[in-house]
């Protein structure tokens, strides 16, 4: 009986421990359309990222990640490599120009 109670106690406390290692942050990422949304979210999903959602209207990416496994800078580098400017990093001109026409947003950050 003690083992069952101990196992139940450990199982119940594990989600609380796991949530302590994740962070949720919001960063600005330029883009214009649904294709941008799909590409930005996919680029953000590095190992250690649990969730990535980009809002087309606000140009904000909300990510939930484990900072012990991935950095916010690494996520932004991955997004910039796809052609999208973030608040920290600007995509190369070549990556930006490789975007489909509908995804070539105004490159000035607000």
N, C-alpha and C positions, 0 to 999 in steps of 0.2 A: 504494500500500500504506500509506503514511504517513497518508493521509486516512482510510482505513478504520479504522486503529488509533486515530486521534484521535477519530473519530466514536464508536467503541466505548467509548473511555475516557470521553468526555463523557456518553454515554448511561448508562453504569454509575454515574457519580458524581452524576447529576441526582437520583435518588431520595433519596440521602443528603442532598443540599442541600435538597430539598423537605421532608423530614421535620424538618429543623431549624426550619422556620417554623411547624410545627403544635404545638399544646399539647393535652393531654388533662387535663380537670379533672372533678371530681365535685361536684355541688351538691345540696342537699336541695330537693325540690319536693313539696308535698303533693298527694295524689290518692288514689283508692281502687280503681279498676277498670281493665279493659282499654280502655274508652273514654277514660279519663283518659290512659292510656299513649299511645294513638294521638294524642290532641290535644296532649299535652305534647311528644312527639317531633316532631310536625309544626311546632309553634310554635317549637321550637328550631332548626329547619333554615333559618336565615337564610343569605344568601350569605356564604361563608367558613367555614361549619360543614360538616365532612365527615361526621360521624357523631354521632347522638344516640340514646342508649338509656336509658330510664327503667325502673327496677326497682320493681315494685309492692310487694314485701315490705320493701325498705329505704327506699323513698321517695327514692331517689338517681338523679339524672340524670348519666350520664357522657357528656361531649361532647368530641369532637376537633374543633379549629377552628384557623383561622389568625388570630392576634391582630393581624396587619397589615390584615385585612379586616373583622373583627367583634370586638366586645368581649363579655366575659362579662356585663357589665351590659346590653348590648343584647339578648342572648339571654334574660336574666331578665325584661326589660321585655316582650318578646314573649310569654313564658309567662304573666306576670301579666295581660297584656291579655286572655288567654283565660279567666281566672278562677282561676288556680292560684297560690298563694303560694309564693315561693321563699325561700331563706335571706336574701336581700338585699331583696326587694321583696314587698309585699303587694298582691294583686289588689284592685280596687275592689269595694265591696259589690255594685254593679250587675253587674259581670262574674261574680262568684261566684254570685249568685242566678240568673244566666242559664244556669248549668250544669245539665245533666240531674240529676234527683234522685239517681241513683246516684253521681254525681260530686261531690256536695256533702259533702266531707270535713270532719273536725273541723279548724277553722282554727287551732288552737293548734299552733305548731311545737314539736317535742321537741328 
